Amino acid sequence: MMTERQRRFREQYRAAISRYYSGWVHIGVMYSAGIAGVWYCASQLQGARWEWLLLIPVLIGGNFVEWAMHKFVMHRLIDVFALRAIYDRHTRQHHQYFTDNDATIDTVREFRIVFFPWRVLIVLAVFGLLFGWIASVLINPNAGYIVFIGMIGHYMVYETFHFCCHVRDNWFVRNAPLINTIRRHHTAHHNMGIMMHVNMNLTFPIADWFLNTSDLKRGLLGHLFNGYSDTHVKPELKPVIARYRTSETQEKRVTLDGPQLSDDELRTLASAGSHV
């Protein structure tokens, strides 16, 4: 159940959304631009075969970059203009709007708190062009196009999976493999006690498994196909998770910059392998 603290923040945030904002325009432009970029690159391929194998390192690398950006930029204040803006939007807004008490939206206007601004896709496209150009010079043009496809495709999956984490529960998100896994994984991440340290992946929890920053104790396949199950949640994390779901703890020990963890709680996170 949503706490009063979360309810107050939601009311303030929704009141501040510009009347000119359109959730449909927001995602329409983003998906149209992303899909158009992927389609264009695919249409330029000339007999690509083994070059498709480049998707493997691109997507795995993207998974670890996603993890690192989430942990060290979105949840750590770096006082540089663009990086500070990312932190503000994520830790001070997104994580106040959504907690594991209530991590869902009800209206299209709330797309603003779920999806990244367009400038994120623009920046990613610039990096995609850079790495694609490098691949085209070192290997061949097909390699360059496929690197770009992998980077933009990964971002499209990121946004889609993240959206599936914040819609109301339904048959699809509950039963679709991988999506049901990341939905539980990300909802757990929104617990205010563990949000700065645990469950940093938003596509597939590969980096969280490898780096032991997951709230689960199981293998890679278990992580990928865990679904909604809480059976394997690390026992040492459960008291912290339960404590920070309460209104009392949120009011006393949570700020816009995250939880004020006690030394015992920090030791608990460290013992769980999550305090990296």
C-alpha positions as semicolon CSV with decimal commas, in nm:
position;residue;x (nm);y (nm);z (nm)
1;M;0,000;0,000;0,000
2;M;0,129;0,346;-0,091
3;T;0,260;0,548;0,202
4;E;0,156;0,906;0,269
5;R;0,507;1,025;0,183
6;Q;0,487;0,869;-0,162
7;R;0,134;0,999;-0,214
8;R;0,244;1,357;-0,136
9;F;0,534;1,337;-0,379
10;R;0,312;1,203;-0,656
11;E;0,062;1,483;-0,614
12;Q;0,338;1,747;-0,626
13;Y;0,506;1,587;-0,927
14;R;0,185;1,551;-1,130
15;A;0,089;1,912;-1,054
16;A;0,422;2,030;-1,198
17;I;0,390;1,848;-1,534
18;S;0,346;2,100;-1,814
19;R;0,001;2,109;-1,970
20;Y;0,177;2,085;-2,307
21;Y;0,331;1,748;-2,225
22;S;0,195;1,452;-2,423
23;G;0,287;1,099;-2,324
24;W;0,190;0,967;-2,667
25;V;0,412;1,221;-2,844
26;H;0,695;1,139;-2,601
27;I;0,702;0,769;-2,678
28;G;0,591;0,810;-3,039
29;V;0,894;1,020;-3,130
30;M;1,129;0,796;-2,931
31;Y;1,014;0,466;-3,078
32;S;0,977;0,608;-3,430
33;A;1,331;0,746;-3,427
34;G;1,479;0,430;-3,274
35;I;1,300;0,190;-3,508
36;A;1,380;0,409;-3,810
37;G;1,750;0,403;-3,719
38;V;1,751;0,024;-3,685
39;W;1,554;-0,019;-4,010
40;Y;1,788;0,209;-4,204
41;C;2,099;0,023;-4,088
42;A;1,940;-0,315;-4,162
43;S;1,850;-0,194;-4,513
44;Q;2,216;-0,105;-4,580
45;L;2,356;-0,448;-4,501
46;Q;2,518;-0,632;-4,790
47;G;2,526;-1,008;-4,741
48;A;2,600;-0,990;-4,367
49;R;2,664;-1,331;-4,214
50;W;2,921;-1,379;-3,940
51;E;2,905;-1,008;-3,860
52;W;2,576;-1,072;-3,674
53;L;2,788;-1,241;-3,407
54;L;2,901;-0,892;-3,308
55;L;2,561;-0,850;-3,142
56;I;2,680;-1,081;-2,863
57;P;2,961;-0,856;-2,728
58;V;2,756;-0,541;-2,801
59;L;2,455;-0,662;-2,603
60;I;2,658;-0,808;-2,316
61;G;2,867;-0,491;-2,302
62;G;2,547;-0,288;-2,306
63;N;2,415;-0,490;-2,014
64;F;2,718;-0,399;-1,802
65;V;2,712;-0,034;-1,914
66;E;2,344;-0,022;-1,818
67;W;2,435;-0,160;-1,474
68;A;2,722;0,085;-1,426
69;M;2,524;0,391;-1,540
70;H;2,241;0,295;-1,307
71;K;2,462;0,238;-1,005
72;F;2,730;0,505;-1,043
73;V;2,548;0,789;-1,223
74;M;2,174;0,751;-1,163
75;H;2,227;0,669;-0,793
76;R;2,547;0,863;-0,718
77;L;2,551;1,242;-0,733
78;I;2,823;1,367;-0,970
79;D;2,804;1,745;-0,965
80;V;2,844;1,797;-1,339
81;F;2,551;1,948;-1,532
82;A;2,432;1,653;-1,743
83;L;2,520;1,386;-1,487
84;R;2,358;1,584;-1,205
85;A;2,041;1,611;-1,414
86;I;2,033;1,232;-1,460
87;Y;2,073;1,182;-1,085
88;D;1,801;1,436;-1,005
89;R;1,556;1,280;-1,247
90;H;1,624;0,927;-1,125
91;T;1,702;0,923;-0,751
92;R;1,521;1,242;-0,649
93;Q;1,217;1,195;-0,872
94;H;1,170;0,848;-1,018
95;H;1,253;0,672;-0,690
96;Q;1,028;0,899;-0,489
97;Y;0,738;0,849;-0,730
98;F;0,775;0,470;-0,737
99;T;0,848;0,242;-0,442
100;D;0,790;-0,127;-0,395
101;N;0,474;-0,026;-0,208
102;D;0,333;0,103;-0,538
103;A;0,546;0,096;-0,852
104;T;0,276;0,149;-1,115
105;I;0,117;0,424;-1,320
106;D;-0,246;0,493;-1,408
107;T;-0,235;0,761;-1,679
108;V;-0,050;0,842;-2,001
109;R;0,076;1,170;-1,849
110;E;0,280;0,959;-1,610
111;F;0,491;0,842;-1,905
112;R;0,705;1,144;-1,819
113;I;0,833;0,975;-1,502
114;V;0,886;0,638;-1,673
115;F;1,061;0,710;-2,006
116;F;1,389;0,896;-2,054
117;P;1,382;1,235;-2,232
118;W;1,457;1,233;-2,607
119;R;1,808;1,366;-2,548
120;V;1,913;1,028;-2,407
121;L;1,837;0,857;-2,738
122;I;2,021;1,136;-2,922
123;V;2,333;1,090;-2,707
124;L;2,316;0,713;-2,752
125;A;2,280;0,754;-3,128
126;V;2,595;0,970;-3,133
127;F;2,788;0,698;-2,949
128;G;2,634;0,437;-3,178
129;L;2,759;0,628;-3,481
130;L;3,105;0,657;-3,326
131;F;3,140;0,289;-3,236
132;G;2,974;0,186;-3,562
133;W;3,224;0,394;-3,758
134;I;3,514;0,238;-3,567
135;A;3,378;-0,112;-3,641
136;S;3,333;-0,025;-4,008
137;V;3,696;0,090;-4,033
138;L;3,843;-0,201;-3,838
139;I;3,621;-0,474;-3,988
140;N;3,377;-0,377;-4,264
141;P;3,063;-0,162;-4,322
142;N;2,829;-0,448;-4,223
143;A;2,998;-0,463;-3,883
144;G;2,943;-0,090;-3,835
145;Y;2,573;-0,110;-3,913
146;I;2,525;-0,412;-3,686
147;V;2,702;-0,242;-3,394
148;F;2,464;0,054;-3,432
149;I;2,163;-0,182;-3,453
150;G;2,276;-0,356;-3,133
151;M;2,320;-0,035;-2,937
152;I;1,989;0,124;-3,041
153;G;1,808;-0,209;-3,014
154;H;1,934;-0,252;-2,658
155;Y;1,799;0,092;-2,569
156;M;1,458;0,009;-2,719
157;V;1,446;-0,310;-2,511
158;Y;1,550;-0,112;-2,201
159;E;1,266;0,137;-2,240
160;T;1,011;-0,134;-2,321
161;F;1,107;-0,354;-2,028
162;H;1,111;-0,055;-1,794
163;F;0,761;0,041;-1,908
164;C;0,646;-0,317;-1,840
165;C;0,782;-0,279;-1,486
166;H;0,562;0,023;-1,413
167;V;0,223;-0,064;-1,567
168;R;-0,053;-0,224;-1,365
169;D;-0,024;-0,600;-1,323
170;N;-0,180;-0,788;-1,614
171;W;-0,173;-1,127;-1,784
172;F;0,110;-1,034;-2,022
173;V;0,364;-0,893;-1,774
174;R;0,280;-1,171;-1,528
175;N;0,338;-1,456;-1,776
176;A;0,582;-1,332;-2,043
177;P;0,923;-1,494;-1,979
178;L;1,204;-1,249;-1,900
179;I;0,957;-0,961;-1,868
180;N;0,801;-1,111;-1,555
181;T;1,154;-1,163;-1,421
182;I;1,266;-0,804;-1,474
183;R;0,935;-0,672;-1,340
184;R;0,991;-0,842;-1,003
185;H;1,362;-0,758;-1,014
186;H;1,299;-0,388;-1,072
187;T;1,010;-0,359;-0,828
188;A;1,240;-0,502;-0,560
189;H;1,501;-0,241;-0,659
190;H;1,246;0,030;-0,577
191;N;1,248;-0,067;-0,210
192;M;1,384;0,245;-0,038
193;G;1,618;0,048;0,186
194;I;1,811;-0,131;-0,088
195;M;1,760;0,094;-0,391
196;M;2,113;0,240;-0,391
197;H;2,285;-0,099;-0,397
198;V;2,068;-0,381;-0,533
199;N;1,917;-0,490;-0,870
200;M;2,068;-0,240;-1,111
201;N;1,984;-0,414;-1,438
202;L;1,675;-0,310;-1,637
203;T;1,692;-0,551;-1,931
204;F;1,830;-0,887;-1,820
205;P;1,985;-0,933;-1,472
206;I;2,315;-1,064;-1,610
207;A;2,548;-0,802;-1,459
208;D;2,362;-0,818;-1,126
209;W;2,415;-1,195;-1,117
210;F;2,781;-1,173;-1,222
211;L;2,867;-0,889;-0,981
212;N;2,651;-1,025;-0,696
213;T;2,436;-0,714;-0,668
214;S;2,111;-0,909;-0,703
215;D;1,862;-0,963;-0,423
216;L;1,843;-1,328;-0,532
217;K;2,072;-1,616;-0,449
218;R;2,067;-1,845;-0,752
219;G;2,243;-1,911;-1,083
220;L;2,229;-1,726;-1,413
221;L;1,943;-1,926;-1,563
222;G;1,755;-1,897;-1,235
223;H;1,799;-1,521;-1,251
224;L;1,684;-1,496;-1,612
225;F;1,373;-1,710;-1,562
226;N;1,288;-1,633;-1,200
227;G;0,955;-1,472;-1,283
228;Y;0,758;-1,332;-0,989
229;S;0,900;-1,575;-0,735
230;D;1,042;-1,441;-0,406
231;T;1,159;-1,786;-0,298
232;H;1,528;-1,713;-0,353
233;V;1,548;-1,362;-0,205
234;K;1,855;-1,345;0,020
235;P;1,730;-1,394;0,379
236;E;1,963;-1,127;0,520
237;L;1,800;-0,861;0,301
238;K;1,443;-0,936;0,405
239;P;1,443;-0,739;0,735
240;V;1,582;-0,428;0,562
241;I;1,329;-0,459;0,280
242;A;1,038;-0,498;0,523
243;R;1,154;-0,207;0,742
244;Y;1,169;0,042;0,455
245;R;0,823;-0,044;0,332
246;T;0,670;0,112;0,642
247;S;0,547;0,469;0,650
248;E;0,727;0,534;0,978
249;T;1,072;0,442;0,843
250;Q;1,018;0,628;0,517
251;E;0,918;0,946;0,700
252;K;1,211;0,931;0,945
253;R;1,497;0,786;0,745
254;V;1,443;0,848;0,374
255;T;1,541;1,168;0,194
256;L;1,529;1,272;-0,171
257;D;1,887;1,143;-0,190
258;G;1,796;0,798;-0,064
259;P;1,785;0,612;0,268
260;Q;1,991;0,702;0,573
261;L;2,115;0,351;0,639
262;S;2,248;0,249;0,979
263;D;2,587;0,082;1,017
264;D;2,411;-0,251;1,076
265;E;2,211;-0,211;0,756
266;L;2,524;-0,125;0,560
267;R;2,694;-0,435;0,700
268;T;2,390;-0,641;0,600
269;L;2,413;-0,514;0,243
270;A;2,785;-0,586;0,241
271;S;2,735;-0,940;0,370
272;A;2,476;-0,996;0,097
273;G;2,736;-0,898;-0,160
274;S;2,532;-0,598;-0,270
275;H;2,730;-0,309;-0,119
276;V;2,970;-0,264;-0,412
